[in-house]
Structure formats: structure tokens, C-alpha cells
Amino acid sequence: MNSNRRDFLQKLSKGIGASALASPLAGYAASLNQQDEFSRINTLVSHLGEPLRQGRKLGMALVGLGGYAKNQLAPALQQTQHVRLAGIVTGTPAKAEEWMAKYNIPKANVYDYKTFDRIIDNKDIDVVYVVLPNSMHAEYVIRAAKAGKHVICEKPMAITVKDCQDMIDACKKANVQLAIGYRLHYEPFTQEMMRLGREKVFGNLKFLEASDGFKAGDPNQWRLKKAMAGGGPMMDVGIYAIQGVRLVTGLEPISVTAQFAPKTDPQKFKDVEETMYWQFEFPNGITSTSTTSYAAGVERLYASAENGWFELRPAFGYGPLKGMTSKGPIDKPVVNHQAMHMDGICKDLIDGKQLPKHITGEEGMQDVKIIQATYQAAETGRKIKI
């Protein structure tokens, strides 16, 4: 019998539920300017009621066992120092059996989407990682918070700004912490790009180019259904380009212009954009241009400054990333992005620290605000203030 989640996805794929869119790390800190608010690790003790026990790995439950959970998160959790795979939430019994056998997960730590709320009674699980279609993020983050679990939510945080705020409010009310799946914030090449930009190693920044796209395969996948995804590539890999220019400049865009490209496959992309271009203006006269696409591949983060340039290409995938500057190559260690990300968050939780602002729900909500402004710019043909 199909699960609650599967039923929900099937309904959305038929257009039901579309109305939901109407409310449409010590190493890390060392690599950045210590005065930069983004990178400053807040050492205040969080108000979590019962502190997490020192000397053990936190238990994590993955909510949704799709490709990212299966191929990236679960393997990464075999390499982590501060967190372990302790539970799963799935509506597919065959997946549950497969994962229990492969990762030695006890049946008591396996839930479906109807029984998920019982996780409140499970002391083995400290953190829930929501890896579901975008339209389901808000519901399961809020339910996890009500169950007293810390939450990591895959990006984009949600489809609407209101959903983001509801998620933040629910976690604050429950005295749990909310992190967003910004794995590259803990990745050495990305950190070096941030350092080069923010410390003005090559002088004042002039312009940036950040683009991410790939050729989408299965025409029936949820990412091509607006009700589930909220949009096309902008709501998927486009967020990497937005993050890239924000990270390197350390600034927020003040306005955006944007354009939808003509659709080369109108049937496949009948519900969402196929390719999109946009241009940000930042303070100090800095500009950026970006492309995101489900029609072809692109993956680059480039910055030009007064006295040189620096770039990552590839810049946003699972690795290895590669970097170059006008003075030579960027030489940094290749790491497992997901393991570094989950370890960084869970180490802070174990230590009783508030998560740094660059990884929290507020950061996720800012990206959603920018995405919505970019769509508005493309739809109206006007420059939109952010």
C-alpha cells in the first residue's frame, strides 16, 4: 500500500495542493575576518532545556530516503565524528527493510509519515534531517520541532517566506535549533573564495559571475512540478549561485533584474522555467550575473577585482571542487561536504552553542526572499528592490 507521502506527492502531481503556493566551526571561523558577522561563531549557550550528553555521537533520523539521502547523506554519516545515522522516516516498506539491514537501524527507530510524531518518545534520535520535496519542508520541520528534535532542513528552506517564518517560530517555541543544508559553508575551497573576496586580497571586487545548471532527466520528477518544487532550476541549483555571490562579497544584493529564457522543451517544462538569467546590484557598485538551467550544464563561481581574479570551476557540486586565481591554483583539501556540514552543526549542538547565523533559518529565509524577488523581476520585466 502506498504511503501517506506517496499519496501526497501523487495528488500534487495532479495539481492538487497548488494553492499552497499562493502564500507564496572553528576551522570555518578561522578562514574569515573575525569581525564578519556571517562567520562569527556565537558561543552563547543555547537554551535547550536538557543539554545534549557529551562524549557520544548524536543520533540523526533522515526524513525522506530519495537520491540525496541514499547516495550522499547516508554514506557521509558513516564518516562523521559527532553524529550517526540512528533512524529513518519513509513511506516505502521495501526501503525501510533495505536501510535497516544495510545500516543496522533498529525497527523501533523506523517511522512512516503517519507515525512520525511518535519520534518525540525516541531518546536515540536528537536531530532530524528533512530531505523531502520543497513543498513538504515546512510541515515536517514544524512537526520535528514539536517533537523536541533539532532540525536540519534541506535547501531551499521552503517555497514561501511565510513558511520560513513559521518554521523559525516553531523551532524557537520548542527551544530547538534549526539549520539549513548549506554544506558548502564548511567546504575549504568555498571558504577560501570567501576569504579572498572579503579580505580584498585582489583589491575591491568589481563583478561576479555565478551559475549552476544541469540537464534534468526524468520528465515526471517532482522538481518539474511547481506545486512540489515552487519553481524550476531557480528553486533547486539556482540557490547555489545566489549563495555564491553573497558568500564572496559578504553583502546582500539591493536590487535584481531577471529574464526567463525561451523554453526549448515546452512540454517537459510546462509547469516551471527551463532556464533563467538574473543580475544583482550590491552596495559599493559591485554587480553579478547568473544563470540557472535544467536544459544544460554550467557550474562556475568567478570574481573579478581591481588587481586580479579568482574562481571555482566546478564550484557547487559534490566535489572535488577546483579553484584558480590570477596568481595560481587554489590548493585546499578535498573533503566530504555532507560529513563536514553535519559534523559542524552537531559539534555545536553537543557543545551547547547557538548555531552561527550563516547556517540558520534566518539565512534560509533570506535566500527565499531573494528568490521571490528574482521571480518577480522576471515576471514583470522591472528592476526589483530587495
Phi and psi in degrees as a GROMACS rama.xvg file:
@    title "Ramachandran Plot"
@    xaxis  label "Phi"
@    yaxis  label "Psi"
@TYPE xy
-69.6348  150.421  ASN-2
-78.4462  169.7  SER-3
-58.9872  -42.0323  ASN-4
-64.8317  -43.9869  ARG-5
-63.0252  -41.4026  ARG-6
-59.6115  -42.8446  ASP-7
-62.2605  -44.9759  PHE-8
-64.7816  -38.2781  LEU-9
-65.7702  -39.6626  GLN-10
-63.4206  -43.7491  LYS-11
-63.2208  -38.5297  LEU-12
-64.8428  -19.8815  SER-13
-93.471  3.40573  LYS-14
101.358  -10.0357  GLY-15
-73.2981  134.977  ILE-16
95.4484  -1.48016  GLY-17
-65.7978  -19.2336  ALA-18
-63.6382  -18.1646  SER-19
-61.9107  -21.2014  ALA-20
-76.9392  -12.1964  LEU-21
-68.2318  -22.4503  ALA-22
-104.082  41.1118  SER-23
-53.1321  -46.9103  ALA-26
-63.432  -34.9703  GLY-27
-65.0117  -49.2296  TYR-28
-63.7235  -35.1858  ALA-29
-66.2454  -23.6287  ALA-30
-85.0175  -2.9836  SER-31
-125.866  167.418  LEU-32
-60.7406  126.816  ASN-33
-66.9275  -19.6556  GLN-34
-84.5026  -8.9454  GLN-35
-73.4589  122.804  ASP-36
-62.1176  -32.9666  GLU-37
-59.0864  -42.3339  PHE-38
-97.1814  -5.7532  SER-39
-72.5811  123.064  ARG-40
-83.0488  116.051  ILE-41
-76.8057  120.588  ASN-42
-97.2379  8.95599  THR-43
-63.671  140.51  LEU-44
-71.6357  129.474  VAL-45
-75.8362  153.162  SER-46
-93.258  85.2878  HIS-47
-108.48  11.4888  LEU-48
74.9999  -84.4466  GLY-49
-105.663  115.986  GLU-50
-65.1928  148.501  PRO-51
-70.8523  146.246  LEU-52
-75.4415  132.425  ARG-53
-72.7514  158.126  GLN-54
80.854  14.1702  GLY-55
-144.106  158.656  ARG-56
-77.4339  141.87  LYS-57
-71.5894  150.032  LEU-58
-93.9  129.359  GLY-59
-116.676  138.988  MET-60
-111.073  131.296  ALA-61
-92.6549  127.311  LEU-62
-103.833  103.763  VAL-63
103.708  119.702  GLY-64
-113.478  46.2029  LEU-65
-78.1859  -163.038  GLY-66
-61.1055  -40.283  GLY-67
-68.047  -42.6262  TYR-68
-64.7747  -43.2756  ALA-69
-71.2532  -45.2317  LYS-70
-95.0075  -18.668  ASN-71
-120.817  -56.9883  GLN-72
-69.1267  -48.6134  LEU-73
-61.0988  -47.6651  ALA-74
-60.6041  -38.5422  PRO-75
-63.4146  -35.0594  ALA-76
-68.9277  -8.72565  LEU-77
-85.6746  -7.75937  GLN-78
-113.216  -1.71183  GLN-79
-82.7004  152.443  THR-80
-97.9452  -25.2848  GLN-81
-117.641  0.248139  HIS-82
-150.88  149.746  VAL-83
-134.482  156.883  ARG-84
-75.5568  112.567  LEU-85
-113.467  -23.954  ALA-86
-156.559  168.046  GLY-87
-141.109  154.718  ILE-88
-129.352  117.224  VAL-89
-151.007  150.937  THR-90
-98.0395  5.60545  GLY-91
-112.345  106.847  THR-92
-54.7544  -37.5147  PRO-93
-63.6011  -38.8985  ALA-94
-65.2012  -41.2899  LYS-95
-58.6075  -45.6896  ALA-96
-64.0714  -41.7429  GLU-97
-62.6329  -46.9474  GLU-98
-70.1355  -37.8061  TRP-99
-60.2692  -42.6125  MET-100
-70.2006  -42.6748  ALA-101
-71.4379  -38.1999  LYS-102
-114.778  12.314  TYR-103
55.4685  46.8498  ASN-104
-91.9052  124.338  ILE-105
-67.7904  149.416  PRO-106
-59.9046  -30.4314  LYS-107
-64.4736  -17.2384  ALA-108
-104.17  17.6003  ASN-109
-113.347  127.85  VAL-110
-129.613  157.696  TYR-111
-110.077  -173.106  ASP-112
-76.6781  -16.161  TYR-113
-85.917  -33.5053  LYS-114
-95.2916  2.79833  THR-115
-52.9371  -39.909  PHE-116
-64.2926  -17.875  ASP-117
-68.5836  -9.65163  ARG-118
-61.3999  -16.6152  ILE-119
-57.8077  -28.4722  ILE-120
-92.2866  1.60981  ASP-121
-97.6293  108.1  ASN-122
-77.4154  -11.4666  LYS-123
-75.9489  -18.2636  ASP-124
-112.242  118.84  ILE-125
-103.381  -31.211  ASP-126
-132.499  139.278  VAL-127
-115.36  131.272  VAL-128
-109.919  113.456  TYR-129
-87.3835  114.241  VAL-130
-125.591  58.4921  VAL-131
-115.149  170.611  LEU-132
-54.095  150.084  PRO-133
-51.8912  -38.9709  ASN-134
-67.2857  -15.0693  SER-135
-100.751  -5.57695  MET-136
-58.2858  -49.4362  HIS-137
-59.9372  -47.9514  ALA-138
-57.4816  -47.4638  GLU-139
-80.8363  -26.9546  TYR-140
-65.2648  -44.5625  VAL-141
-65.636  -41.2815  ILE-142
-65.635  -38.7444  ARG-143
-64.6289  -41.607  ALA-144
-62.3699  -43.6078  ALA-145
-63.5571  -25.0674  LYS-146
-84.4055  2.88693  ALA-147
79.2042  22.234  GLY-148
-106.218  140.831  LYS-149
-64.439  154.63  HIS-150
-133.131  136.307  VAL-151
-111.307  130.725  ILE-152
-117.115  129.459  CYS-153
-64.7776  153.448  GLU-154
-88.993  158.041  LYS-155
-62.86  153.231  PRO-156
-56.3494  -42.4697  MET-157
-164.509  -179.165  ALA-158
-85.0179  -35.1031  ILE-159
-122.121  156.802  THR-160
-64.1498  -37.2045  VAL-161
-60.5019  -43.3568  LYS-162
-60.3361  -41.354  ASP-163
-58.9389  -46.8231  CYS-164
-64.4041  -38.8494  GLN-165
-62.6891  -38.1647  ASP-166
-66.2871  -44.7641  MET-167
-61.3284  -45.8653  ILE-168
-62.9711  -40.8004  ASP-169
-64.3588  -40.2542  ALA-170
-69.5449  -39.206  CYS-171
-64.8977  -41.6882  LYS-172
-62.2019  -36.258  LYS-173
-87.4319  -1.40978  ALA-174
57.5856  40.8956  ASN-175
-120.847  163.587  VAL-176
-103.151  146.067  GLN-177
-118.894  125.376  LEU-178
-120.202  155.152  ALA-179
-110.565  153.075  ILE-180
-75.6882  51.4441  GLY-181
-85.7647  74.1692  TYR-182
-60.7814  -33.0739  ARG-183
-70.8819  -13.981  LEU-184
-64.2856  -20.2997  HIS-185
-108.04  10.9888  TYR-186
-99.0808  130.064  GLU-187
-60.9077  -39.074  PRO-188
-66.2695  -40.8085  PHE-189
-64.2345  -42.4658  THR-190
-61.0857  -36.8171  GLN-191
-68.8667  -38.9157  GLU-192
-60.3237  -40.1976  MET-193
-64.361  -42.4541  MET-194
-63.8061  -44.946  ARG-195
-60.9335  -39.0601  LEU-196
-75.2192  -47.3633  GLY-197
-76.3951  -31.0017  ARG-198
-89.4705  2.54945  GLU-199
53.6458  45.8746  LYS-200
-59.3122  -34.03  VAL-201
-107.394  22.6429  PHE-202
89.9464  -171.552  GLY-203
-64.4234  137.731  ASN-204
-67.7347  145.312  LEU-205
-113.203  -54.4096  LYS-206
-152.38  159.341  PHE-207
-132.396  154.852  LEU-208
-131.373  125.627  GLU-209
-138.11  119.271  ALA-210
-141.357  146.031  SER-211
-149.973  127.161  ASP-212
-162.752  162.781  GLY-213
-155.582  169.114  PHE-214
-88.6829  111.735  LYS-215
-70.746  136.943  ALA-216
-92.085  -95.9643  GLY-217
-48.3885  116.069  ASP-218
-70.1649  -11.8705  PRO-219
-99.3389  3.36081  ASN-220
-67.139  154.444  GLN-221
-64.3424  -25.7938  TRP-222
-64.5175  -16.7903  ARG-223
-98.5737  7.9925  LEU-224
-112.564  114.629  LYS-225
-59.1371  -35.3827  LYS-226
-62.4843  -31.3695  ALA-227
-93.4653  -35.9122  MET-228
-96.9771  -26.8845  ALA-229
88.8253  -11.2339  GLY-230
166.147  -170.41  GLY-231
-94.9729  -130.892  GLY-232
-60.8011  -27.468  PRO-233
-59.4997  -35.2146  MET-234
-85.5241  4.60654  MET-235
-121.755  -89.8323  ASP-236
-86.7696  -15.279  VAL-237
-58.8579  -29.6293  GLY-238
-63.5466  -27.5335  ILE-239
-65.4608  -40.3709  TYR-240
-66.507  -40.164  ALA-241
-62.3229  -47.7466  ILE-242
-60.975  -40.9215  GLN-243
-56.7282  -48.3835  GLY-244
-74.2504  -30.9516  VAL-245
-67.7525  -40.261  ARG-246
-67.479  -45.1748  LEU-247
-69.6248  -41.7927  VAL-248
-78.9581  -29.5028  THR-249
70.9511  16.0691  GLY-250
-123.349  163.852  LEU-251
-103.97  137.138  GLU-252
-62.749  142.891  PRO-253
-102.092  -17.1186  ILE-254
-158.79  162.535  SER-255
-144.588  140.833  VAL-256
-118.307  152.669  THR-257
-156.79  157.971  ALA-258
-143.657  140.498  GLN-259
-88.2173  132.976  PHE-260
-77.5713  153.873  ALA-261
-58.0257  146.495  PRO-262
-86.2906  124.433  LYS-263
-85.4164  -16.4459  THR-264
-134.861  78.1107  ASP-265
-60.4572  -30.6689  PRO-266
-70.9623  -47.28  GLN-267
-63.9617  -37.2235  LYS-268
-108.766  36.4513  PHE-269
-66.8107  -24.0756  LYS-270
-103.793  -20.285  ASP-271
-139.723  167.564  VAL-272
-68.4045  149.848  GLU-273
-92.1139  -46.0772  GLU-274
-143.281  146.224  THR-275
-143.889  142.766  MET-276
-120.768  147.398  TYR-277
-153.954  160.06  TRP-278
-134.519  126.413  GLN-279
-102.197  147.958  PHE-280
-111.664  133.156  GLU-281
-112.873  165.82  PHE-282
-58.6939  161.71  PRO-283
69.0372  17.5471  ASN-284
78.3978  9.05831  GLY-285
-78.3848  138.609  ILE-286
-127.352  161.045  THR-287
-142.897  150.821  SER-288
-125.386  145.502  THR-289
-146.924  154.571  SER-290
-134.464  141.176  THR-291
-134.87  146.477  THR-292
-156.526  148.894  SER-293
-106.581  10.1054  TYR-294
-105.416  -21.475  ALA-295
-160.393  164.684  ALA-296
-91.4033  139.454  GLY-297
-157.763  141.04  VAL-298
-159.638  93.5417  GLU-299
-152.754  141.782  ARG-300
-129.783  112.424  LEU-301
-127.637  137.299  TYR-302
-131.361  131.396  ALA-303
-112.461  133.22  SER-304
-127.579  -179.846  ALA-305
-57.5907  -37.9661  GLU-306
-120.622  20.6353  ASN-307
158.231  -169.616  GLY-308
-145.352  163.753  TRP-309
-153.236  149.196  PHE-310
-155.683  159.947  GLU-311
-118.8  132.521  LEU-312
-157.952  105.304  ARG-313
-69.4595  153.78  PRO-314
-118.814  -24.3947  ALA-315
-130.089  -8.60021  PHE-316
-75.8508  -170.359  GLY-317
-77.8323  -6.23  TYR-318
107.814  168.318  GLY-319
-75.6097  140.631  PRO-320
-80.5677  157.369  LEU-321
-134.293  136.972  LYS-322
-128.189  151.992  GLY-323
-146.898  148.28  MET-324
-128.171  171.882  THR-325
-66.5098  -10.3452  SER-326
-106.551  -2.66873  LYS-327
140.213  -178.186  GLY-328
-72.0326  154.7  PRO-329
-89.14  122.432  ILE-330
-113.129  104.023  ASP-331
-136.084  157.536  LYS-332
-68.6416  145.235  PRO-333
-88.0683  125.675  VAL-334
-127.554  166.609  VAL-335
-81.2679  111.77  ASN-336
-59.1146  -45.7824  HIS-337
-67.0838  -38.9822  GLN-338
-64.8319  -43.1669  ALA-339
-63.2531  -42.3228  MET-340
-63.0138  -52.1966  HIS-341
-67.8716  -37.6665  MET-342
-65.2217  -41.8317  ASP-343
-60.9309  -44.3658  GLY-344
-66.179  -48.4717  ILE-345
-70.5887  -30.0262  CYS-346
-62.3341  -42.7354  LYS-347
-62.8882  -40.3111  ASP-348
-63.7021  -43.8136  LEU-349
-61.6557  -39.3745  ILE-350
-78.3897  -1.13934  ASP-351
72.9265  25.7166  GLY-352
-95.8492  152.326  LYS-353
-72.0078  139.844  GLN-354
-65.0192  142.537  LEU-355
-62.0873  149.01  PRO-356
-60.1952  -27.932  LYS-357
-69.9008  -8.163  HIS-358
-116.794  1.04875  ILE-359
-92.1917  179.095  THR-360
-60.3083  -32.749  GLY-361
-62.067  -38.6788  GLU-362
-64.8253  -43.8187  GLU-363
-61.5038  -40.3417  GLY-364
-66.4815  -36.1987  MET-365
-61.6105  -41.7332  GLN-366
-62.8048  -40.3294  ASP-367
-65.504  -38.9563  VAL-368
-59.2757  -44.6049  LYS-369
-66.1933  -41.7724  ILE-370
-60.5677  -45.1961  ILE-371
-64.0634  -38.7384  GLN-372
-64.8101  -36.7117  ALA-373
-67.6539  -42.965  THR-374
-60.2583  -42.831  TYR-375
-60.863  -39.9418  GLN-376
-63.6373  -41.4575  ALA-377
-69.6001  -37.4408  ALA-378
-72.7838  -31.9428  GLU-379
-100.618  -19.8239  THR-380
74.5615  14.1225  GLY-381
-110.714  156.488  ARG-382
-74.5325  129.301  LYS-383
-111.454  129.215  ILE-384
-76.0403  142.948  LYS-385
